[in-house]
Amino acid sequence: TARPVGLTADQTITVGTASFSANIIDTIDWSGVERAVIETTHFGSTQPSSARQVGGRTFIPGKLADPGELTLQIQFDPTLDLPIGSADVAEAITLTPPSGIASNPITASGFIRSARAGMALEGLATATIVVKFTGIVSTPSS
């Protein structure tokens, strides 16, 4: 597979059983991790006692977190099928970061939630894919 200038083979995403691997162009955007917020307010909760006080509702953090989504711009090869809808279960996702950033890949379970491709007249064919992580995401050590 031809690679654009400056792109190395170690900047890739691989989707498990679909045998899909793509070069990452330049955009990697992780939506972040989000914990559930559980309201604990009850009839005996303290209420504001003056107009200069606000609030009164109480909350605790959930124990489990939503690992979020990863949006990537990849080099698109129109001869390959994007693995969206190819499996009805989450698959192993491996994101190999660029050289010098981390020594180990990010590994997770997930699936491609959406994919959009574009081809310029005299440019690189690209696609933007969104991976929904599920379960535990292991981030690399430096």
C-alpha positions in Angstrom: 0.0 0.0 0.0 1.4 3.4 -0.9 1.8 5.8 1.9 1.8 9.6 1.7 5.1 11.4 2.5 5.8 11.5 6.2 3.5 8.7 7.1 5.1 5.6 8.6 3.7 2.1 8.9 3.5 2.3 12.7 0.6 4.8 12.7 -2.2 2.4 12.2 -5.6 1.1 13.4 -6.4 -2.5 13.2 -9.9 -4.0 13.7 -9.8 -7.6 14.9 -11.6 -10.4 13.0 -12.4 -8.1 10.1 -8.7 -8.2 9.2 -8.9 -4.5 8.6 -5.9 -2.2 9.0 -5.5 1.4 7.9 -2.9 4.1 8.0 -3.8 7.1 10.2 -3.4 10.4 8.3 -3.3 13.1 11.0 -6.5 13.3 13.0 -6.9 11.3 16.2 -9.6 12.6 18.5 -10.7 10.7 21.6 -14.0 12.0 23.0 -12.7 11.1 26.5 -13.9 9.0 29.4 -17.1 9.8 31.2 -18.3 8.5 34.5 -21.9 8.2 35.5 -23.3 10.7 37.9 -25.7 9.2 40.5 -28.0 11.5 42.3 -28.3 10.9 46.0 -30.7 13.8 47.0 -33.4 12.7 49.4 -36.2 14.4 51.4 -33.8 15.1 54.2 -31.1 16.7 52.1 -30.0 20.2 53.2 -31.7 23.0 51.3 -30.3 26.5 50.7 -31.1 28.7 53.7 -30.8 32.1 51.9 -31.1 33.7 48.5 -27.3 33.8 48.4 -27.0 30.0 48.4 -27.7 27.7 45.5 -27.8 23.9 45.1 -28.8 21.3 47.6 -28.8 18.3 45.3 -26.1 15.7 46.1 -24.3 13.3 43.8 -21.8 10.5 43.9 -19.6 9.2 41.0 -20.5 5.9 39.4 -18.0 3.1 39.6 -18.0 2.3 35.9 -17.0 4.7 33.1 -18.0 5.0 29.4 -14.7 4.8 27.5 -16.0 7.1 24.8 -15.3 7.2 21.0 -12.3 7.6 18.8 -12.5 9.6 15.6 -9.8 9.0 13.1 -8.9 10.2 9.6 -7.4 7.3 7.7 -6.0 6.6 4.3 -8.9 5.1 2.4 -8.4 2.2 0.0 -11.7 1.8 -2.0 -10.8 -1.8 -2.8 -11.2 -2.7 0.9 -14.4 -3.0 2.7 -14.7 -0.9 5.9 -15.7 -3.2 8.7 -18.9 -1.5 9.6 -21.7 -3.9 10.0 -19.4 -6.8 9.4 -19.8 -8.2 12.9 -22.6 -7.9 15.4 -20.2 -8.0 18.4 -17.4 -5.8 19.5 -14.0 -6.7 18.2 -10.4 -6.2 19.3 -9.2 -2.6 18.4 -5.5 -1.9 18.3 -4.3 1.7 17.8 -0.5 1.9 17.2 0.6 5.5 18.0 3.3 7.3 16.1 6.9 6.5 16.8 8.3 8.4 19.8 4.9 8.9 21.5 4.5 5.6 23.3 6.1 2.2 23.1 2.9 0.1 23.3 -0.4 0.4 21.4 -3.8 1.3 22.8 -5.9 -1.8 23.0 -9.6 -1.9 23.5 -12.8 -3.7 22.5 -15.1 -1.8 20.2 -16.7 -1.4 16.8 -16.8 1.1 14.0 -19.9 3.1 14.6 -19.7 5.3 11.4 -17.5 5.8 8.3 -17.4 8.5 5.7 -15.1 8.5 2.7 -13.9 11.2 0.3 -11.7 11.3 -2.7 -10.1 14.5 -4.1 -9.3 14.8 -7.8 -5.5 15.0 -7.2 -5.2 14.0 -3.6 -5.2 11.2 -1.1 -8.4 9.2 -0.7 -9.4 9.5 3.0 -12.1 8.3 5.3 -13.2 9.4 8.7 -14.2 6.6 11.0 -15.7 6.7 14.5 -14.8 3.8 16.8 -17.1 3.2 19.8 -15.1 1.7 22.7 -16.7 -0.7 25.0 -15.4 -2.2 28.2 -11.8 -1.5 29.3 -9.4 0.6 27.2 -5.7 0.0 27.9 -3.5 3.0 27.2 0.2 2.7 26.5 3.0 3.3 28.8 5.7 5.7 27.6 
